């Protein structure tokens, strides 16, 4: 339960208080200029997309975020095994157990993230649980805060049409996001990876079910429309 107060998580007071290289990326080669994660796989599950992004985006630092302790440990061991089997590879990916709905801004500085993925999140079908959905008006503002203006991208995919419509409605309505469609959507290599590399996506594929996905750009601050009191309360 992402809104529960019964599970305690350690988190830094500010993003400056965490050393990513020591625990997560200790063996980066070539003097990687990036010292903190800039690509997030939120709710990474068993790590399929996290690992795929590590090879697809070799110059970026990928971080899978997962709330479940046993699943997080599985992904940690999986990454360690991949590093051992393929020396020099997968050094740019790691996993962190945390609740991104509560502590995202404690880990990541303003305008520090290039891409953020939400793949097959829990639909929370009951209306009373819609506040637990990973994409909402309030959380989109946090995602806009950590994404780089003008270039930051938000990726989302699900096999639940109603949830996809929710994602699109919330993102379309948010003043800091602009939808990417057509050729720019379909030719984005990360969209292709998102569709086929997650364990949940592979299960959907085997079942022959439909996948619904969308891609949004975090617009430049100068493009954000002004909001006065009349618009705010309308």
C-alpha positions in Angstrom: 0.0 0.0 0.0 1.8 3.2 -1.2 -0.1 5.5 1.1 0.3 3.3 4.3 2.2 4.7 7.2 3.0 1.2 8.6 6.2 0.6 6.6 9.2 2.8 7.3 11.7 3.7 4.6 15.1 5.3 5.0 15.5 8.4 2.8 17.9 11.3 2.6 16.9 14.8 3.9 17.9 16.3 0.6 19.3 14.8 -2.7 22.7 16.1 -1.7 22.8 13.8 1.2 23.1 10.5 -0.8 26.2 9.2 -2.5 25.0 7.1 -5.4 28.4 6.0 -6.6 29.2 4.2 -3.4 26.2 1.8 -3.0 24.7 1.8 -6.5 27.3 2.6 -9.2 30.7 1.8 -7.8 32.4 0.4 -10.9 31.5 2.9 -13.6 34.1 3.0 -16.4 35.3 5.9 -18.5 34.8 8.6 -16.0 31.0 8.8 -16.4 30.1 12.5 -16.0 26.7 11.6 -14.5 27.0 11.0 -10.8 23.3 10.4 -9.9 20.5 8.5 -11.6 18.9 10.4 -14.5 16.5 7.6 -15.8 13.9 6.2 -13.4 11.9 2.9 -13.8 9.3 3.5 -11.1 7.7 0.3 -9.9 10.4 -1.7 -11.7 9.0 -5.1 -10.7 11.5 -7.9 -11.6 13.9 -5.5 -13.4 13.4 -6.4 -17.0 13.1 -2.9 -18.3 15.8 -1.6 -15.9 18.3 -4.0 -17.3 17.2 -3.3 -20.9 17.6 0.4 -20.5 21.1 -0.1 -19.1 22.2 -1.4 -22.5 19.9 0.9 -24.6 21.2 4.0 -22.7 24.8 3.2 -21.8 25.7 6.8 -21.0 22.9 7.2 -18.6 22.4 6.0 -15.0 19.3 3.8 -14.7 17.5 3.3 -11.3 14.7 0.9 -10.8 12.5 1.9 -7.9 10.4 -0.8 -6.1 8.3 -0.7 -2.9 8.3 -4.5 -2.2 11.3 -5.7 -0.2 11.7 -9.2 -1.6 11.2 -8.0 -5.2 13.9 -5.3 -4.7 16.3 -7.9 -3.4 15.6 -10.1 -6.4 16.4 -7.3 -8.8 19.6 -6.4 -6.8 20.8 -10.0 -7.2 19.8 -10.1 -10.8 21.8 -7.0 -11.6 24.8 -8.4 -9.7 24.6 -11.7 -11.7 24.4 -9.8 -15.0 27.4 -7.7 -14.0 29.4 -10.9 -13.2 28.3 -12.7 -16.4 29.0 -9.6 -18.6 32.1 -7.8 -17.3 31.9 -4.1 -18.0 28.2 -4.1 -18.6 25.2 -3.2 -16.4 27.4 -1.0 -14.2 25.1 1.9 -15.0 21.9 0.4 -13.5 20.8 -0.3 -9.9 17.7 -0.7 -7.8 16.3 1.1 -4.8 13.6 0.1 -2.4 11.5 3.1 -1.6 8.1 4.7 -1.9 8.3 7.1 -4.9 4.9 8.5 -4.1 6.3 9.9 -0.9 10.0 10.4 -1.2 10.8 11.1 -4.8 12.0 14.7 -4.2 14.2 13.5 -1.2 16.3 11.5 -3.7 16.3 13.6 -6.8 17.0 17.2 -7.4 15.0 19.7 -9.4 15.4 19.3 -13.1 17.7 16.3 -12.8 15.8 13.5 -14.5 15.7 12.8 -18.3 13.2 10.0 -18.4 10.7 8.4 -16.0 8.8 5.2 -16.7 5.6 3.9 -15.3 5.0 0.4 -16.7 1.9 -1.6 -15.9 1.2 0.0 -12.5 -1.5 -1.2 -10.2 -4.9 0.0 -11.6 -6.5 0.3 -8.1 -9.9 -0.3 -9.7 -12.0 0.8 -6.7 -12.9 4.5 -6.8 -11.9 4.9 -3.2 -8.4 3.7 -4.1 -7.8 6.0 -7.0 -5.7 8.2 -4.7 -3.1 5.3 -4.7 -2.6 5.5 -8.5 0.9 6.4 -9.5 -0.2 9.1 -11.9 -2.3 11.9 -10.4 -2.6 15.6 -10.5 -0.4 16.1 -7.4 2.2 13.5 -8.3 2.5 14.9 -11.9 3.6 18.1 -10.3 6.4 16.3 -8.5 7.4 14.5 -11.7 7.5 17.9 -13.5 9.7 19.2 -10.7 12.4 16.5 -11.1 12.2 16.2 -14.9 14.4 18.4 -17.0 12.4 21.2 -18.7 12.2 20.9 -22.4 13.8 17.5 -22.7 12.4 15.4 -19.8 10.0 12.6 -20.8 7.3 10.7 -19.0 6.5 7.2 -20.3 3.5 5.1 -19.2 2.0 1.8 -20.4 -0.8 -0.5 -19.2 -3.0 -3.3 -20.4 -6.0 -1.7 -18.7 -7.8 0.7 -21.1 -9.6 2.6 -18.3 -6.3 3.2 -16.5 -4.7 4.4 -19.8 -7.6 6.8 -20.3 -6.9 8.0 -16.7 -3.2 8.5 -17.5 -4.0 10.5 -20.6 -6.6 12.6 -19.0 -4.4 13.6 -16.0 -1.3 14.3 -18.2 -3.3 16.2 -20.8 -4.8 18.4 -18.1 -1.5 19.2 -16.4 0.0 22.5 -17.6 3.6 21.2 -17.6 3.2 18.2 -19.9 2.7 18.0 -23.6 1.8 14.7 -25.3 4.1 13.3 -28.0 2.4 11.3 -30.7 2.8 10.0 -34.2 6.3 9.3 -35.6 8.1 10.8 -32.6 6.2 8.3 -30.3 6.7 5.2 -32.4 10.3 5.8 -33.3 11.4 6.4 -29.7 13.6 3.3 -28.8 12.6 3.6 -25.2 8.9 3.2 -26.2 9.8 0.0 -28.0 11.7 -1.3 -24.9 8.9 -0.4 -22.6 6.4 -2.5 -24.7 8.5 -5.7 -24.7 11.1 -5.8 -21.9 9.0 -5.8 -18.7 7.9 -9.2 -17.3 4.3 -7.9 -17.1 4.5 -6.8 -20.7 5.7 -10.2 -21.8 2.8 -11.8 -19.9 0.3 -9.5 -21.6 1.9 -10.4 -25.0 1.5 -14.2 -24.3 -2.1 -13.6 -23.4 -2.7 -11.7 -26.6 -4.0 -8.7 -24.8 -3.8 -5.1 -25.9 -1.2 -2.6 -24.6 -2.0 1.0 -24.2 0.8 3.6 -23.9 1.6 7.3 -24.0 4.6 9.6 -24.0 4.8 13.1 -22.6 7.4 15.9 -22.7 8.0 18.1 -19.7 7.7 21.5 -21.4 10.0 24.5 -20.8 9.1 26.7 -17.9 8.6 29.6 -20.4 5.9 27.6 -22.1 3.9 27.0 -19.0 0.6 29.0 -19.2 0.1 31.6 -16.5 -2.6 30.8 -13.9 -4.6 33.5 -12.2 -7.1 33.1 -9.4 -10.0 32.9 -11.8 -8.4 30.1 -13.8 -7.2 28.3 -10.7 -10.6 27.9 -9.2 -12.6 27.4 -12.5 
